[in-house]
Structure formats: C-alpha cells, structure tokens
Amino acid sequence: MSAAFRRGTGGRSSFSGVVATVFGATGFYGRYIINRLGRVGSQIVAPYRADDYEIRHLKPMGDLGQIVFPKFNLKDKESVAKAVRHSNVVINLVGRDYETRNFSFKDVHVDGARAIAEASRDAGVKRLVHFSALNAEHDSPSAFLRSKAQGEEEVKKAFPDVTIVRPSDTYGHEDRLFNSYAKLRMFRFVPLLDYGIKTYKNPVHVGDITRGTINIIHDPSTIGKTFEFAGPREYLLYDLVQFLFHSIYRRFIPVSPPKFLAQFVAFVLEQSPFIPYLTRDTLLRLHLSNTLTPGVPGLEDVGVTPHLVEDKALNSIRRFRLGMDFKKSMEDLSSPDEINRIIRKAE
C-alpha cells in the first residue's frame, strides 16, 4: 500500500503512504498492530469508546501528531463514517469475548462489522482487513463463533474486496490463553475437561499475526482473500497447560470435572457485574479443537514464518515465576516430574 505523498526513509518520522483507521485499537491485537504501523511512519486513526486512560499507552507508538483518537460508538454509523473518512486502510479488530446488556455478539460481530464495511466502501477505502476467528462456522456450538461466521458474510456483501483474517488461539503478554490458566497456579489442581487430551490447539504468537497483517496491507495479491493464521505445530491442550506450569515451576495436577459441573461454575461466574473470569461460551471455546480449512492460505503465504510456542511463550509467562527462578532460560528447566519432586521436597 503506497500513496503519491510517500516521504522519508521508512522510519517513524517518515510517511509510509498508509493512513490507517484501526477499530479495536485498545484490545489485545490493537496495541501490537498500531505499534508496527507507527514504526514505519503511518498515520493512524484509533477510534475508541473507553476511558482516556485506556489509550494513553498507544500515544508514544507513533511520531508526534501521527496518531489521533476520535470518540466513536459502534452503533452510531455517523461516528464510524467520520473515523474512516480520510483513510486508505481500515483494520477491524473489534471483538467481544462475552455478551453484556449493551452489546451482544450480534451487535459487535455482525451489525458492527457490517457498519464498518459499509462506511469503508462509501468512503472509498482501498483496503479493508477484517479479523474473524478460526473455527468460525454457522453450525458451531459456540455463539461467539457463529456470530463471527455471520459477520464474515455481511462484510463480504458490503465490501467484496475485504481481506479476512482468522487467527487461532493467540498468546502474548495480554493473552486469554496462558494467562487464564496461569491464574490457577495458586490452587492445587488444574481443571481440564477430559484432562485436555481431546482438544488440539495451534497457538500463534501475537507478533506473527501483527507481521502478517502489515504484510497483507502492502500486498495487493491478498485482496479479497481469506487467511487462517495459526501456529506451525498442533498441541494437546494438556501439553500446553503442562508446558505453562513446567515453565513457571509450578506443580501440574490436572483434574477432569464433570461437564455439567464446569458449565454450572461458568454460569455462576458469568453473572459477575464486572469482567467475567469465565463464561459457558468461553469454556466451550477453550476445549474446542482448532480446525484449519484445507487450501486456505496462512502466515507463510504472506511471508511470515510462525514461531513455536516453546520458542516464544516464555517471554510472556516468565512473570508468573517465583523470584529465585525468574531469570532461568528454557534450557535450565528440568522435566515436569523433576519439578514436581523439587516442589514436594520444598514443602
């Protein structure tokens, strides 16, 4: 993606020719994508509806005055249209892990996605990148994934040249994969349905997704295509959680609660007036195997070599270790059984 007014050598004080509106900038993916765009001299519009404190970490990611933060509401089409008015690239990262009284999955993933696509079309935006989710299917048992599939259809109708990205379970400092299980480290047991041996995951590092997204923007051959961004290796959920506890020197004792009991606990937790730790739909998705669609391009097709979990995850989960183990590398780790023996001896 380039423009006639492109100037400079490519650093943050240059102008890359990209004027990008990034919806969902305050979320997990948003901070990484904005940082990458800002480093190469892009002008960025980051609409937000949260408190001002939610965007202050984004301000230093671009040169002075190159990132602007207009207020918007996903249900207000005029505010959406204003946010894309001067952009040649729009990236829709807006998503919702759980429903609230104000925003259902349909409001965010279907109606909101359609509004952004229509506004981008009417404003003459050249590139629209829409983030969906791996396993997005109309017949999925997950309401979240069904709404993502419906959202893809609506976006394609409104903006046929849209590029759709379906990311797999993603890990990084702010993820909802390893962080969710790491919170259980203070308890004696780790609950996993069927001990996690019936669930397969292809976790992908957030940095790989970011590089892939930026490459999509600059590659015209990706117009109108759908990509599935997943990690290079398939893991059992059991192995992933064991790796996490192994890496932070915590004993790993999995238990398999009855499904009805797990769903009841999730139902109780989702009644929280604050951000729920777990919902029934999240529980279902945590134990749903990743399924890659044959023939659909991935990270390698946009010039990105995805990293293995064991090569990247320690950077984000190291903070869950005790102080005496904090600086140890992966090569210093003993086997999981040996770690359990060390912990028992210490107790």
Secondary structure as UniProt FT lines:
FT   TURN            4..5
FT   TURN            12..13
FT   STRAND          19..23
FT   TURN            24..26
FT   HELIX           28..39
FT   TURN            40..41
FT   STRAND          43..45
FT   HELIX           52..54
FT   HELIX           56..61
FT   TURN            64..65
FT   STRAND          67..68
FT   TURN            74..75
FT   HELIX           77..84
FT   TURN            85..86
FT   STRAND          89..92
FT   HELIX           106..112
FT   HELIX           113..122
FT   TURN            123..124
FT   STRAND          127..131
FT   TURN            134..135
FT   TURN            138..139
FT   HELIX           143..158
FT   TURN            160..161
FT   STRAND          163..167
FT   STRAND          170..171
FT   TURN            173..174
FT   HELIX           178..182
FT   TURN            183..186
FT   STRAND          190..191
FT   HELIX           193..196
FT   STRAND          200..201
FT   STRAND          204..205
FT   HELIX           206..218
FT   HELIX           220..222
FT   TURN            223..224
FT   STRAND          226..229
FT   STRAND          235..236
FT   HELIX           237..247
FT   TURN            248..249
FT   STRAND          254..255
FT   HELIX           259..269
FT   TURN            270..271
FT   HELIX           280..286
FT   TURN            294..295
FT   HELIX           299..302
FT   HELIX           309..312
FT   HELIX           314..317
FT   HELIX           318..320
FT   HELIX           323..325
FT   TURN            326..327
FT   HELIX           330..332
FT   HELIX           336..346
//
